[in-house]
């Protein structure tokens, strides 16, 4: 998933009272890494995505496994 992609929150995290899908657009990414080996090149543990929810225009951070890709954004050729 990349910035500009349309995503849906997985049902286990869906806070909508009617169990409707919550859609948003990825606006930023952040790699979660470790520093077990020392130095700056630690192992990547996961990726966080900042998602702007479409219905209320608020953004929040979600871990990669909590999102489903709905549609890819425009990619430059």
C-alpha positions, 0 to 999 in steps of 0.5 A: 500500500502506498500514499494515495491508496483507498483503504477500508478498516478491517471489520475487527476494528470497525467502530461504526454502529451499523457495521458499515465499511469505514473508508479512507485514503493513505496520506503518510507512512511510517516504518517501525524498525528495531535496533537489535543489531546496533546502528541505524539499519535495524530490522523493519517490524511493520509499517504504519499508515496515516489514514484520512477517514473520508466521512469525517476528514480526520486522520489516524495511524493504523498498523498495516494488518488493520487495513484492506486495500480497496483501490490503488491511487494514481501511480506515476509512470 
